[in-house]
């Protein structure tokens, strides 16, 4: 083992020289300046994923089979100290067990939010989903973020599903439960109509553009919001459809990511992530805690954004100019990773 540890610095140099587009891998999303002129070392290792078999699958092709031993040694040196999921985390009180005092300032704010959620119409919310799935549309679509020509259409619906699930758990309002269940039912109809597991308010060709590094405005950001909303409907409102739909969506997108890596390279996947992907890592770790499926854990690892989390875990905290809405969800996912699998590097991040 001592021999393999001596090889780590050499391997890092080899990685820097051998991996195509190394600078691009460390060009994190939406910097306000050229990060390639910053202090980040292109030789920094990717600090994910932690599962050994997946890590070995990421061995850069140019290094060749002779480097496999040292590649594994590098992995083990980076992840030493990870000993499984930590125990004895504090648990938050269930929203089902908490009620705000009627007439209080906080209760009044809650009522305002409840009234807004009750105002929203399931048919109008899901108009673009139905159109995309080839189902008859009902009523008129909303404008703004959910306008039929909006590039991020569908993500507000995900926010609605999360907000309504939390609100229902906090109030047990029967009308809200009926409305949010109706939205889930419509989305379930759309997913079943398309038959692949894909679910979005825009066509899957948008992901073709994303994978080709063409102009696609944050499609995985929207997918994260939809997945999180459906998962919240399951965990907070016991709607089993929500979980089943997220599992099917994950099957579809796992295959997309796998095909992208096999067709091009893992580098292409990292480079495509120089775009907002929301907290897809976070929701995948949540899904893994429910299913214990290895493929869900691997999917979470693949959206951990190593060019951002890697330097942070090594206390290289150069985050000036990074787009906040892009990176905070990824950081929340890093916290969830530590909670779920106990990776020490993600604790210190």
C-alpha angles and dihedrals in degrees: 000000000000089000092052092049090053088056095056097087090048091049091052089054090049090051092052091050099039106042112089116234094010093162091054091055090062095043097104121204125286101354113171089222137035104281091194085075092054130091099267112127112231087212093067109122123239104255095207148111107032099193104102099220092052092045090054090051088060093060105135108251094228092060091062134202094301090069095055095098094051092043089057091045089054090052093051093047091052094048102039110134095036104126106168131279113338117244134226101034114168112253124220119237113264114256086226088066098047126079127175120233109262112249094019121128090251093049090051090052090049091051091052090054091046092052091052093050090049090051093060116095120225094214094051092045092054098039095110093044090056092046091050092049093048094247124136112272122229125213124334125318122244119251128224115050091356097050111133091243095046115120092217097042112149098036093092088056088057090052089049092054092051094044094047092048091052092044093049091050088052097047110013088221106180096208092053091049091054093049097048091045088053091055091050091049092052092048089048089054090051094049092048092048092056090044100201102088091255115133126176142116091247132052123274089244085084087070090051087059091046092052091048089053088244126139107296117144108231101301094173089053088063093044090054091054092050093047093047092049093051092046090051089052087058101041097040103028101027093236102156092195089070093061094043091051093050091049090052092046089051091052089055097046094042088059091049092053092044092051092047092053094044094045096044118001144277085265090064090054092052091046092051087054089068082102134070110289096166117216096320090141089054096051091045091054088050089051091049091055087058101041105025086213112155092216090061091052091049091050089053091051091051092059097047092104101226096196087066105032096037097064091041091056088053090050093252093138101179099143100137111134096016116137106254098209089054099049109033092067089052090051091050086053090053089056090050090050090057091047092050105039105011100238104176093206090061092051093057091044 
